[in-house]
Amino acid sequence: MLPLTLTDDLLQQILGVTGAAALAATPLVGAGDRNAVDGAAVAGMRQAFSRVPIDGVIVVGEGEKDEAPLLHTGERVGTGAGPRVDVAVDPVDGTRLAAENRPGAIAVMSVAPRGSLFDPGPVFYLDKFVTSGAAAGLRLDAPTVDTLHELAARLDRSVTSLRVAIQDRPRNQAYVDAVRSVGASVVSFRDGDVIPALHAAHPRGSIDLLLGIGGAPEGVLTAVAVRALGGIMQARRSPQTPAERGRTHAAGLSTVEVLELADLAAADGYFFLTAVTDVEGLRELGVDDLPGVRRLATGSETVSLLVSPGGGIRRQADVHKRAADADPAGPGRPATRE
């Protein structure tokens, strides 16, 4: 598989796609309607994609799991010219956060060489394990208590000093119990596991380990960033409803097999993130926090992150002109950037 190398100009155009999703969702922030937030972000993202010179295929979209608006799996995006890429998108990770005007809602996307990203098929949830490269060799399918003791030894720290991020859902209670049984700290979060996963994968992140069952789309998106950051990630399919289990069985898919990082993201790619609402706690990753979309006299400002192969993290602010003043590239393309 040929490596994917994108020019700076093309990176900016792709980053404009998550920027367009964040801009489109912003009028609905705080309105209380998660699906309306998603629908607006999908429309903004699709319009912006139509101007980007890539031959892209959506491998992973978000809406099917939530019965919300979506970019369809298999949908072609881009102009059809340019690099042939797989695209994984979540127009808004944290739609509840956006609907309630709380911090942490983001528009997020990963782009990688064609054929390199995992297709979860009919499975909407993955059991996930993310940590930094210092923990190479640890296993999702090992007893959690043993894993925590081994991780502490690898980091030359006490097990009670470990911080483990787990999404606050009943399905993850066994993980919570195991972490608390050894005296480690549970960092609980309600929505959106992308940012906690970045912290877990980064060698200086505030999280030592991310565990638990969460969305499959976010898992594939995250895998691209984890690979770029040199982290460790494993996952296994974890259907959560009888219908989902039936589809998984009918497709002949294993719920026991542990998927390695190379299964989830088989080649280096790029990870794009734009804040819809404020994203805090990023200083350990070497960047300032991201403010949500901000209205200006001449338009709006978005602030984004780009994670490139090799672990480079770029924070970027873009000013988007109002429609009446926009340049010919259209509203999805930043007029100026910081």
N, C-alpha and C positions, 0 to 999 in steps of 0.2 A: 504494500500500500504506500503510495507516494505521500511524503509529508505535505502538510498544508502551510503555505507561507502567504500571508496576506499583506498587501501594501498598506501603508499608513492611511492613504486616502480611502481604501476599501474598508479598513477597520472603522474609520469614522462614519462611513455610510451605514455599516452594519450596526454600529452603536446608536445611530439615529433611529433604528427600529425599536429598541427598548425605550429610547427617549420619546418616540411617538406614542408608544403604549402608555407611558407614565403621563404624558400630557393629556391624552384622551381620557384617562381615568380620573384625572384630578377634579373636574367639575362634580363628580359623584362622590368624592371623598366626604365621609360624614353623613351621607344620605341614608345609610342603613340598608342598602340593597346590594348584596354581594354579586348577584348575577348581572346587575346593571353595570357594576364596576368592571367585571370580566368582559361583558359585551362591548363596552366602549374601548377597552384596552385591545381586544381582538381586532376591532375595526381599525383602530389606529395603527396597529402592528401590520395588518394585512396591506393597508394602503402604503405604508412606508416600504414594505418589502417589494412592492411593485416597481420601485425605482432602483433597487440595488442590483448591480451587475454580478449576480451569482446564479448558478443552476442548483437550486436548493430543493430538498425534499424534507418535509416534516416527518421525523421519525417518532417524536414524542410530543404530544400536546396535552393540555391539562383538562379541557372541558368534559371529556368523556367520563372521567371518574365522578365529577361533580354534577353531571347533567347540566352543565353551564355552556355558554357560548364557547366556541373552540376554533382553533386552527386544526383541520382534520389531519390525522395520520395519513401519510401518503400524498398530501397536498403539495403541489409544486409552488415554490416561492422564488422571487427574484425575476430578473429579466430573461433568464435562460442562457445568458452569456456569462462567461467568467468561470471561476472554480466550481467543480462539482462537489457539493457538500451535503452532509447530513445536518439537520437543524433540530434541536430540542428547545421547546419554548414553554414558558409559563408567563402569559401576559401579565398576570399579577399573582405573585406568591404572597399570600396573606390577604385574600380578598376581604375576610372578616375585619382585619386590621384597617384596611382602607375604608370599608363601609362604616366603621365606628370611629374613624379619624384617630387611630392609635399608631404609634411608631412601628416600623418594621415592614411595611408593605413595599414590595419591589417588583419591577418588571425585569425578567431575567431570561437569558437565552444562551445556548452554547452552539458553536459551529465547529464541525470536525470533518475530516475527509469522508467522501461517500463510502458507505458500507462499514463505518467504524463504530457507530453508536448502537447500543443495545436497544432492541425493540421489545418492550415488555409484553406485547400482545394483549391478551384479554385480562392481564393481571394489573390491577390498579395500585397495589401496595407492595412495598418491599420492606423486609427486615434489614436494617442498615447498621453498619459498623464502620466508623470513620475515626482515624487518628493520624498522628504525624508519622513521618518516616522512621522515627526512632523506635517505633513499635513493630517493625517488620517481623513477620512470623506469627504474630498473635492471630487468633481465629475467632470468627463470629460463632462457630459451632462448638467452641470450648465452653465449659462452665464459666459463667460470668464472674463468679468470685475468684476463680483461678486466674482469669484474664486480668482482673484488677490488681491482684498481687504481682503478677508478672510485669504489668505495665509500670507499676510503681518501682519495681526493681530496675527496669530498663531506664527509667527517668532519674534513678538514684534519689527517690523521695519516699516519704511515708505514704502508705495507702490512704490514710485519712486526709492527705492533702489533695487527692485527686478531685477534679471537677468533671462530672459526667452529665452531658446534656441529654435529656430525655423528654420527648413530647408528652404533654399532659393529656393522656388518653387512657381509658381503662385497659386497653389491649397491651399497654406497656408496664402494667403494674409489677409483673415479675422482675423486670429489670430494675425498677425503683427499689423493690424489696432487697434485691441482691446488693445493690450499691450501698444502701443504708446499712445493711448487715455488717459491712466491713468498716463503716465509719466514714466512707467517702461522701462527698457532697453531690446531691442531685441538683443540677441547674435545669429547672423546669421551664418549659415554654409552651404556649398554647397553640400558636400557629406559625407556619413557615420554618422549615428546618435548614434552609440554604445557608443563612448567615452562621448559625451554630456549627454547621459542617465545615465552613471555611475556617472558623477558629480551631476546630479539632484537627484539621489537616495541616494548618500552618505551624511551623516549629515554635513560634512565639505567641500563638493564639491563647485566648483565655480559657479554652476548653481542652481537656486532655483526651476526651473520648466522647463520641456521639453514638448512642445506642437507641434502637427502637424501631417500631413499625411506622412508616410514613409513606407518603405518596411516591409511586414509581416514577412519575415524570420528574419530580424534584431530585430523585436518586440519580437518574441519568444525567440531568443537568449538572448536578454536583460532581459527578465522576470526572467530568472534563476539568473542572477547577482543581479537584483533588490531585489528578494526574499532573497538572501544571505545577502545583505546589510541592510535589514530591511526597504526598501523603499516602496513607494506606486506606483502602476502602474495600469492603466485602458486602454482599447482599444476598438475600434469597427471597424467592417469591413468597408472598404471604397473603393469599386471598382472604377477605374479611367477611364475605357474605356467602350464603349457600349458592346463589347464582354465580358469583365470581369463582367459587370453588368448582362448580360444575363446568364452567367455561375452561378453567385451567386444566381440569381432568380430561375434558373432551379434546383439548389441544395437545394432550400428551406431555404436559410440562411438569417438571419436578418442583415440589415445594420443599425439598430437602437439600438439593444441590446448592452449594455455596458458589456464588458468582464472584470472581476476582475482579479487581479493577480493570484488568485487560479485557475482561468480558464485557464490562459496562462501557468502556471507552478504549477502543483498541489502538488508537493513534492520538497523537497530540492535537489539541484543538484550542479554541479561544472561548472565553467565558465573559459574558456581558451582563451588567446589572445596572439599572437606573432606579433611584429612590422615588417612590410615589409619596410616601410619608417619611419622616425622619428615620434614619438608620444610625443607631448609636453603638458605641463600644468597639470601634474599629482601630483604635490607636495601636493595639498589639499587633495588628497586621501591617503597621507602618504607614497608615493613611489616616487623615482626619475623618470624623464622622460625616455622613452624607445628609444634608438637609433635603426635605421633600421638595416637590415642585413649588417654585416661588414665583409669584406674579411680579412683573416689572412694568414700568411705565410703557415700554415698547413691546412687551410680550411676556415671555416666561423663561425661567432658568431651570434647567435640570442638572443634577449632579450624578455622575456614573462611576462605576469601576470597570476596568478591563483587566482580566487576568490572562496573560499570554504564556505560551509554552516556555518552560524554564523558570516559571514562578514570578515573572515581572508583574507588578500590580500598579496600574495607573489610575489615578483619580482625576476626573475631568469635569469641569463645569461648562455647559453649553447654553447659549442664549438663543432662544427661538423667537423670531419676529411674529407679530400678529399677522393673521392671514392677509390683511389689506396691505401690509408692508413687506411681506415675505419675498425672498429672492426666488428666481425661477425654479430652483431645486425643490421647492415645496416645503410644507410645514414639517415633514419628517426629517429634514436635514438641518443641522444646526447652522445658524447664520454666523456665529462667532464662537470661539471657545477659549477657555482659560488655559 
